[in-house]
Amino acid sequence: MQATVLWWAFEAHYGWLREHSPSRMSSSAPWYTSSLPSSFFSLIWRFLGGGEKCGICSKSVYAAERIEAGGTPFHKLCFKCSECKMSLKLNTYAQADGILYCKKHYQEIVVAKNTQTPVL
């Protein structure tokens, strides 16, 4: 019974926070929300699931599906080579200009591009 009450309370507040997330705040927001700083809502929103966004798809990344590379969070399913779509691991990826590559395509595309001698 106690767990049911806690779940209901969580759902009630989560629904309220979803409707009053920082991205949805406007001048028509209730008086009690406009007096609070937006950083307060950002903190609560992140804590309850608004969270960090994937570097590829920009959707929320949750702990069970999270990989962090270069300080950017990714979904495990989004963490793949932009050329061949092969799933990557932290020890088998390379990144250039925010684009993920497998080591093979990194060598072919990025390294080859940077080592070409200019034609005069």
N, C-alpha and C positions, 0 to 999 in steps of 0.2 A: 504493500500500500504506500509506504513512504517513497519507494523508488518511483511509483507512478506519479505521485504528487511532484517530486523533483523533476521528472521528465516533462510534465505538463508546464511547470514554471519555466524550465529551460526553453521549451518550444515557444511559449508566450513571449519571452524576452528576445529570443532569436528572431522570431517573426517581426517584432517591433524594430530590432536593430537592422534587419534586412531592409525594411521600409524606410528607415532613417539613416542609412549609410551615408558617409560623406559625399558620395557621388550623387545622391538623391536629395541632399539638403538644398533648400531654396528659401526664398524670402517668405514663402507661405508655410514654412515649418512652424509647429506650435511654439509658443513663447518659451516654454521650459527647455526646448532644445536650442533655441537661438542664443540663450544666455550661456551655454556651455561651449568651450572651445572645440573646434573641429578636430584637433589632435586627440581629444578625449574619445570621440566617436571612432577615429581611426584606430586607436589602441584597442577598444572594445571589439570593433569589427574584425580586426586581424585575429584577436584572441578567439573569437567565436566562429571562425571559418572563412572570413573574407580573405584573409591570409595573403601570402606572397603569390605572385603570378608567374606562370611558366614563361621562360624566355622565348618559346616557340609559339605556343597557342594563346598565351595571355590569360588562361583560365587559372583558377585557384589551385595551388599545389598543396596537398596534404602529406603528412609525414610518411605514410605507408607507400606513397608513390613518388617520393622526392629523391632527386639526384641533384647535387650542387656542383657545378663546374665553373671555375673562374669567378666565383661569387654570385652566380646566377642560378636560381632554382629551375629545374626542369621536371616534367613528368618522365617516368621511365620509358613510356611509349613514345614520347616526343624526342627523346635523346637518341637521335639517329643521324647518319650522314645525309647531308643535303643533296648529294649526288646519287648515291646508290641505295639510299634508305635502309642501310644495314644498321641494326641496333648497335649502339656504342657502349663502352664501359669507360670508367674513369681512366684506365690505363691504355685505352685504345682510341682515344679521340684527339683531335687537334681542332683549334678554333682560330679563325682569322676574320676580323671585322664583324664579330658576332655570329658568324656562320660556322656550323659544326661540320666537320669532315672526318672520315675514317683516315687512317694514316696514308693509305694508298692514294686517295684523291687529294689529300693535302699536298703530297709530294707532286702529283701531276698538275694541280691547278695553281696552288699558292707559291710553292717553291720554284716551280718552272717559270712562272710569271715574273717572279722577283729576280731571277738569275739571267733573264734574257738581256743581251747587250743591245743598247739602242743603235739604230741605224742612223748614220750621219749623212 
